[in-house]
Amino acid sequence: MTEQNEPGAALPASVRVCECWSRDGIQSLPEVPTEQKLRVLDEVLDAGVRELDATSFVPVKVVPQFFDNIDILEHLAGRDVYVRVLAPNLRGFQLAIEANARIGAIDSIGFPISASEAHNLANVRRTHEQHLGEIKEMVKLGLDAGVQVMAAVATAYGCPIVGRVDEEVVFGIAGTLVDYGVSRIMLSDTTGLADPVTVRRFARRARRDFPSLDLIAHFHDTRGTGLLNTWAALESGVTTVDTCLGGLGGEPPSVEQNHSGEAGNVATEDLVVALERAGVSTGIDVAALLDAGRTQEQVTGIASRAQVLRTGAGLL
């Protein structure tokens, strides 16, 4: 076996973990009281997490879980953490920018666009042409306000409605977003259809085609491959990963045409333990992170899918 093919040989020395619990993790759950959200976030920050997918700017009547987005940002203002928010349309971008002008907590604003046009129509009711026209305005608005703009190219590895998605469509959309000024992109595995071989190919191509782009690994564990796919992305040069305490979150069930089960994210606890055991630094205190995982389980009342909460972290 050659050195370049040895297990773990290509892993980065350190990985930045973005905790998505307070946005992606709870977006489909009943409303979580603000004080309980802040309790979990404080424990996550105390554990050493330095990037948060914190909240969303969407109509409260549609997604009531984010009724307290301003409260969340006020709590995070001035903290040592990179704060991301989601704003899926132009109005959301305007509201996020207005909030940031008052509070100053937001580092980047993100939005989704599905590589599958059928999924995009189901999710945001726009064709690619319609959506990209609005996105161009959104990106300009964000950059003019001095915030970083990021994007999720959803269904990059397959669509629950139409099946396979053309790779050239995925990278064509990504290229258009880069041309607009988007500097961080995740090729998202929306319903767990990715495999490690394709993940490696996509990550390496993205790094070659868009060398200035900050790639983020964002994989769902719908079919039990989330950790494998995240690992493949890290072996291919990606150094930022999205995860969620307890493996919560994922694709809202209303868009899951061909899948009725839960679709959670990769569990933060499991990935951090695996990385630390492999000698990859996350800057996160494992014991404190597991405590945060137990707290979020109490707060949501949902059994965690993080295996290490049941088995322990093992030898570190």
N, C-alpha and C positions, 0 to 999 in steps of 0.2 A: 504494500500500500504506500503510495507516495505521500509526502508530507502535506501537500495541498488537499488531499482527500481524507486526511485524518479527522475523526469526529471533533468538532469544535474548533478546528484550526483557523477557520475563517471568521469566527465570532469577533465582534468588536470588543475592545477592552472595557467599554462602559456603554450603558443603554439608558436613555431617558424614558421613563414610564409616565404616560399621561393617564391620570385617573378620571374615568368617565362616568362615575356613579351618579353624580348630581344632575347630569344631563341625559346622556344616553341610557344610563342604568335604570332610571325611574320614570322615563317618559311615558310608559304605558301602564304604570301602576296607579292606584288611588293616590290622591294628594298626600304628600308627606309634609307634616308640619315644619315650618321654617326652622324652628329651634332644633328639631331633630336633624334636619339637613346640615345645619351649622355644626352640630355636635360631631357628625361623621366627618365633615370636611376638616374640622380642627384636628381630629385624630389622624387623618390622612396626612395633613401637613406636618404634624408633630412626628410622624413616622419617617419623614424625609422626602415625600413626593413633592416635586417642584413644577409640575404642569397639571392643570385641571381643565377638563371640558366641563365648564361650570354651570351653564344655564342656557336658556334659549329665549329668543325674542319672536314669539309666535302669538297669534290671537288666543287669549285666555279661554274664550268660549270653545275653541277647538282643542287646545291642549292645556287644560287647567293646571297641570302639574307645575307650570312655570309662572304662577301668579306672583311669586316673590322674587323675580329675577333682580330687581333693584336691591332688595334686602341682601341677597347673596353677594352682589358686587360690592355693596357698601362694606360688608363684612370682610371681603378679600382685599379691599383697597389698602395699599401700603404693605401688604404681606410679601414675603419672599417666594413668589410663585408666578409662573407664566399662566395667564388666564385666557382661555378660549371661550367664545360663545357661538351659538348657532343662530343664524338669521337667514331663513330659506328664501326670502324674497326682498324686493327693494324696500318695502315699508319696514320690514324687520331690520334691515341695515340702517335705515334712517333712525329708528328708535334706539338701536344699539349705539350708534355714533352720538346721538343726543345724550344718552345715559353716560357714555364715556366722557363727554365734555364736562359733565357735572361731577362725576365720581373719579374717573381716571384709572379704573381697575382693569380695563380690557386691553390685552396685548394683540389679540387677533380675532377676526370675525370669519366664520366659515359658513359654507352652504353646500348642499348636495346637488348633483346632477347625475342621473342614471345613464350609463352607457346604453342600456336597453331603452329605446324610445317608448316601448309599450309600458315599461315600468315607470318611466318618467311621467307619462300621461296619467297613470294610476296614482302616482305619488304627489305630483305638483300640478297636474292638469295642463301641461305644456309640452309641445313638440320640442325637439332639440333646437330648431331654428328660433322659436319663440323664446325659449328659456335662455339661450345664449345671448340673445339681444338684451334681455333684462340683466343677465349676469354681467355683461360688459359695463352697464351703468353702475351696478353694485360694486364691482371691483374699483372703478374710478372713484366712487364715493368713499370707499374705505381708504384707499391710498391717499386721497386728498386730505383725509382726516388724520393721517399719520398712523394708521393701524395696519398690521399685516393682514393679508387676505389669504385664506386657505380654502381648499375645496375637497370634497369627497366625490370621486367618480364611482358611484354606486353600481352594483351588479357587474363589476369589471370581470368577474370570473364566471358569470352565468346568471341567468334571470329565471325566477320562478314562474314567469308567464310564458316566455318564448324559448327558454332553454339557452343554448350557447349564444354568446355575444362575440361578434367579430373583433379580434384583437386590434385590427386597424381602426375600428370605430373607437375603441377605448383610448388608444394613443392619439387619435385625431382630436378627440375632445380634450384630452390632457394637454396637447400641444396648443390648442386654441386658448385654454385657460392660462397657460404660461405666457403666451403672447399678450394676453390682457393684463398681466402683471401679478397673477397668483404665484406665490413663492413657496407654499407648502401644499402638498397633495397627498391624499391617501387613495390608493386603488382598492376600493372596499369590496370585501367578500360578503355581500349583503345577506345571503341566506346559506352560507356554509358550503358553497359548491366548489371552492378552490382546492387544489392539491399542491403539495410542496414543489413538484417539478415545474408547474406553471407559475407558481409564485416566484421561484428563482428566475425564470425567464423574464417575467414581467419586471421584476425589480432591477435586474441587470440592464434590460432595455431602457427602462426609465432613467437609470443613472447615466447611461450612454447618451440617450437622446436629449435629456434635460439636466446637464451637469450641475447647474446652479440651484436645482430644485431640492427642497428639503422633503424627502419622502417619509411618510408615516405608515407603519404597519397597522392595519385595522381589520381584524378578522373575527368573524362570528363562529361560535362553536356549535352551530345547529346540528352538524353531523359528526361531532367529536374530533374535528381536525384543526380546531383553532390554534392550539399550542404548536402543533406540527408546522402549520403554515406561518405562524409568527416566527418560529425558529428559522425556517427557510429564508424568510425575508432578512433576518438579522445576519445570516450567513452570506447574504448577497449584498451587504453594505448598508442596509437600513439601520438607523441607530435610535429612532424614536418609535415607540409602540403605544397603541391605545389598548387599555384593559379596563375592567370594571370589577370592583369588589363583589365577591360572591358569584361572578359570572352572570350578573343580571343584565337586562337590556336586550339590545339587538333590534331586529326589524319589527316594527309595529305589526301586529297580526292582521290588520285590515288590508295590508298590501301583500300578504303572503297568500297568493292564489293557490299554490299547490302544496302548502305545508301548514298543518294545523297545530303543531307542537310548539314548545318554547324555542327561542332562537338566540339564547344569550351570548354575550361577549366572552372573550377569554378572561378567566378569573385572574385578577391582579395577584392574589396571594400565590396561586400556583406558578405563574410565570416568574415572579420575583424570586421565589425559592429556587426554581430551576436555574435561573441565571446566576444567582449567588453561589449555588453549589457548583456551577460550571466555571466559577472564577470571573464572572462578568459583573462589574460593579454597577449597581443601580442607585447607590446613595441612600437606600431605604433600609430602615431597621426592621428586620423580619418580625421580631416579637411584637413590636408596636403595630406593624401592619396587620398581623393576625388579630390583635385586639380590636383594631378598626373594623376588620371583617366581622368579628362577633357583634360589634355594636350595630353595624348596618343590618345584620340579620335580625337583631332585636327590633330595630326601627321599622323595618319593612314587614316583619313577620313571615318572610319567605326563606325557606331553607336554602342555605348557601350551596352552590355547586363547586366551591373551592375544595378540592380534595384534601389539601393540607390542613384545613380546619378540623378535619375528622382524624387524620392520620398523624398530624404533627409535621414539623418541617424536616425532621431527620437531622443528619449530620451536616453542619455548615462550617 
